[in-house]
Structures are given as C-alpha cells and as structure tokens.
C-alpha cells in the first residue's frame, strides 16, 4: 500500500502546538502524550535501528515506531499478531455481527467518565447476549464472542458502541453437544436484545451513581443530586436503544478478514485524509444514510484535532475483550469441548504456529527478499549522524 500524501502526524505538527501552548480545560497529559507520540512516530526523534539481510547482507536504517494505540501508523502489525492468535480459537461455524450503541444523550456523561461508562457498555452488552442466548426458549446454550469498542462515527463525532462477533450457535449446558440455531438469520431477536441491554445498562448506571463512581463537571454538575439524575434516567429509559444485527456470515477465514477491519482501527486512518489547506482539514467520510456514499468534510484544524482527541482511551483500558466460552479463564477448558461437539480439529498450521511464536520477520529485504535481522539499536542522537532510512517503492 502506497504511503498517503497527508498523514495525521502532519496535521499534529502543523497545529498541535495550539493545544499545548494554550491548553483548553479538557486537555490532559494523556492528550499531550498522544499528540507527541503521533508527531514523533517514525522520525529521528524516536531513534532507530540498523537491520541487515540474512541473505545478501544488505543494510538499512529504520526509524522506530511510537507504538501508541491511537497512532494510525502503528496498528497493522499489532492487528496481524492478534488475528493470528485468534485463528486457533475460531470454530468451523458461521459467525454473526451485533452492534450495541449508546444513546447520544449519554455522550456528555461518557466523555467525563470514560472508564466507568465504557466498562459498563462492555459488561451490559456481554451479559445481554449471554443471558438471552442461555434462555431455553431462545437458543438454550452458552455462546462465545469477541467485543471491540469504537467511540466514533465517520465524522469523528463521539458515538460509543461495541462490535460483537458471535459464533452462530453455542455449547449445550451439559457441554456434551453443539446447539445449532434454528433461524437462518441472527438467532437472537434484536428487540429483546435492545430491551435487556437497556435494562442492564441502566441498572449498572444507577449503581455507579449510588457508589460515587461517576464524576460530574460543568453543565453536568447538577446530576450529582440523586433526584436530578433519576429524572435523566427516566428520559433514557423512554428511548429505544439501538441494537443492530447482521445475518450470519462465512467461516473462520471470512471472520479473520472481517475482524481485521474492526479490531485495531483508530478514529481516522491516514488514507481518509485529503488535504490540509491553511487552517482547514478535509477528509473522506461514508454516509450510511445514503447507501454509504463517500463524501468530503472540511473542518478547522483545531476542531479536527479536538474531535480526534475525543476518542483517547483511559490509560490501561482494554478495548478488545472476550466473553462466554472464549473468556480468558474458560477458553482452555471449553474450546476443546466446542471442537469435539463440532467434530473439528484445531485450525493451527505450522505457518500459523511460527507466526504466533513471533519468528516471522517484521520486514523483508528489498533486494533479495530475505529476512532482515536487527543488528544495532540507535538513539536519536546517533541516528542524526547516520544515513536516513531508505525509501523503497511498495
């Protein structure tokens, strides 16, 4: 893939100082860390390393990556490693995609309490799927799924939701056989999921308020009073909460390709950026209300960066989680039972094992195609007196 003409790092370098010189009230050290990492990523400021081809001996200097999870240039390798690890966990059965979305009225509260609200979104959506699927009148089985948090829409506005990729069917309660869904479309009714999800989230929100976990600032300060907060909850309960379900699709190979589009995505990729003209940024967005037609949106550069920083996650917050028989404490025992019930063997090939072990080269020699091996690490000071990274056409 060709390197884009405009990158997020270019926009940060051009206008990021406007936040750091006169930081707004919401600007924190975490926002500063994200902007600094993106601006320095794969530049001399990060230092570098000298690699040599194990075949022909060709040498090249490369700049280091920032490895910040909000950086659009540092996610492809992490995504590939995660997908390879998941390959061994996927079952030979169709999978379905379910999206749980919070009402936009909750956005201000979520921005002030990201860790609490996002964590509650994960738990409420997961418990909803597990509870409805275990109902003998529905599926009557234990399911397994991945959940991935996204907090943005195509215009970079705040839009918290979780994508859940669910195996179509589940393990019987006695773990003796696999229960196949009776419906060709998604096997759990979305209206039931919506009501249960709303109830579980609202219950968790009430508990968080009662235990003092929520913080209220600015215009939300009045919600610290129980009576006003209960009034807000009644408004939320009157809304129809959106749960979107797609029909089951493909097997393990299709699931891996599908997951690759969701797991390590950041708020905006470099390839969506069109231009930086003076004090304005133009980028592409997909209009889902008009058959996903691609459109252009132009924003002042400060507003663009403000919207991007809305999606900074709390330090240490896990945005990809596993539930049901794929939960970390249960998969070692239950996955073999699932495979036995489906009469399937583990999908692990020698190539996959090698990749999971981390023995495949990060990049190959541009001259002979051999593996490049690290032979020396260079500090930022050292790399300034050495030759810069060589650029090759891809």
JOHUFEN-V253833 format. One record per residue. PSI is psi in radians with two decimals (999 if undefined). Layout:
{{PSI} {PSI}}
//
This chain:
{{2.31} {2.59} {2.29} {2.62} {-0.52} {2.34} {2.79} {-0.60} {-0.60} {-0.68} {-0.72} {-0.74} {-0.58} {-0.56} {-0.06} {-0.51} {-0.38} {-0.44} {-0.65} {-0.57} {-0.79} {1.34} {2.36} {2.98} {-0.53} {-0.18} {2.18} {3.06} {-0.50} {-0.69} {-0.73} {-0.72} {-0.72} {-0.84} {-0.73} {-0.76} {-0.77} {-0.71} {-0.64} {-0.20} {2.24} {0.74} {3.01} {-0.45} {-0.43} {-0.05} {-2.99} {-2.85} {2.60} {2.18} {2.61} {2.40} {2.30} {-0.21} {-1.15} {-0.14} {0.13} {2.42} {2.61} {2.52} {2.34} {2.51} {2.63} {2.67} {2.74} {-0.43} {0.35} {2.35} {-0.12} {-0.05} {2.21} {-0.26} {-0.14} {0.29} {-0.36} {-0.78} {-0.74} {-0.67} {-0.76} {-0.72} {-0.72} {-0.73} {-0.68} {-0.66} {-0.60} {-0.38} {-0.67} {-0.22} {-0.22} {2.53} {2.68} {1.17} {2.70} {2.75} {2.70} {2.76} {2.16} {2.40} {2.19} {2.17} {2.40} {2.51} {2.55} {-0.35} {-0.36} {-0.13} {-0.82} {-0.71} {-0.67} {-0.67} {-0.55} {-0.23} {0.99} {-0.85} {-0.73} {-0.87} {-0.77} {-0.68} {-0.70} {-0.63} {-0.76} {-0.89} {-0.76} {-0.75} {-0.71} {-0.79} {-0.57} {-0.88} {-0.79} {-0.74} {-0.82} {-0.68} {-0.55} {-0.19} {2.15} {-0.42} {-0.20} {-1.56} {-0.68} {0.71} {2.93} {2.17} {2.96} {2.52} {2.83} {2.53} {2.33} {2.23} {2.26} {2.51} {0.20} {2.85} {-3.04} {-0.39} {0.19} {0.22} {2.81} {2.14} {1.32} {2.28} {2.78} {2.39} {2.19} {2.19} {1.97} {2.34} {2.35} {1.70} {-3.12} {3.05} {2.29} {2.72} {-0.55} {0.07} {0.48} {-0.39} {2.91} {2.31} {2.02} {2.47} {2.59} {-0.23} {2.48} {-0.54} {-2.95} {2.37} {-0.01} {2.23} {2.26} {-0.51} {-0.70} {-0.76} {-0.72} {-0.80} {-0.76} {-0.74} {-0.80} {-0.78} {-0.75} {-0.67} {-0.76} {-0.68} {-0.79} {-0.62} {-0.69} {-0.74} {-0.69} {-0.67} {-0.76} {-0.56} {0.02} {0.36} {-0.38} {2.53} {2.49} {2.24} {2.77} {-2.25} {-0.28} {0.04} {-0.59} {-0.38} {-0.14} {-0.33} {2.23} {-0.67} {-0.76} {-0.62} {-0.67} {-0.62} {-0.71} {-0.72} {-0.63} {-0.64} {-0.72} {-0.70} {-0.42} {-0.21} {2.76} {2.01} {2.34} {2.16} {2.11} {2.26} {2.31} {2.67} {2.73} {2.55} {2.52} {-3.04} {-2.73} {-0.74} {-0.74} {-0.62} {-0.73} {-0.77} {-0.67} {-0.79} {-0.59} {-0.42} {-0.14} {-0.57} {-0.97} {0.53} {2.50} {3.10} {-0.64} {2.43} {2.77} {-0.52} {-0.19} {-0.22} {2.34} {-0.88} {2.71} {1.81} {1.75} {-1.93} {0.35} {2.53} {2.35} {2.32} {2.82} {2.57} {2.72} {2.13} {1.71} {-0.38} {-0.24} {1.01} {0.69} {0.58} {2.38} {2.29} {2.97} {2.48} {2.28} {2.25} {2.65} {2.52} {-0.62} {-0.69} {-0.66} {-0.84} {-0.60} {-0.79} {-0.69} {-0.74} {-0.24} {-0.45} {0.28} {2.19} {2.63} {2.63} {2.25} {0.02} {2.26} {2.10} {-0.03} {2.08} {2.76} {2.47} {2.95} {-2.40} {-0.03} {0.00} {2.55} {-0.67} {-0.11} {-0.37} {-0.57} {-0.59} {-0.75} {-0.51} {-0.79} {-0.62} {-0.68} {-0.77} {-0.68} {-0.69} {-0.53} {0.03} {0.84} {2.67} {2.70} {2.40} {1.13} {2.05} {2.87} {-0.67} {-0.69} {-0.76} {-0.70} {-0.72} {-0.70} {-0.51} {-0.16} {0.41} {-0.16} {2.53} {2.55} {-0.62} {2.79} {2.82} {2.26} {-0.17} {-0.91} {-0.14} {0.05} {3.06} {2.37} {2.29} {2.35} {2.23} {-0.27} {2.40} {2.46} {2.35} {2.99} {-0.65} {-0.72} {-0.66} {-0.34} {-0.38} {0.11} {2.99} {2.51} {2.89} {2.41} {2.44} {2.20} {2.54} {2.37} {999}}
//
